[in-house]
Amino acid sequence: MTDDRSQSRAEHPLPEEEAVGSDDFQEQAEAILMESDIREEEPEATEASVVRQEDPEEIERRTSEEAAE
């Protein structure tokens, strides 16, 4: 999905993204835009369902307590 949108997004990350850093801003931009496009097409889609569509093995399952640690 390398297009003008993802290229621009990669060149201008949000301040909080820049502060954290990234191994690959281009890949990060593509993932962010893919999720955004899916949510526009399917507003009821949750973050978990977006991840599932790309790769079900990437879903991290944690309890509330584990997430707070």
Summary of the structure (lengths in Angstrom):
residues: 69
radius of gyration: 13.9
end to end distance: 35.0
largest distance: 40.6
contacts: 136
relative contact order: 0.11
helix: 68%
strand: 0%
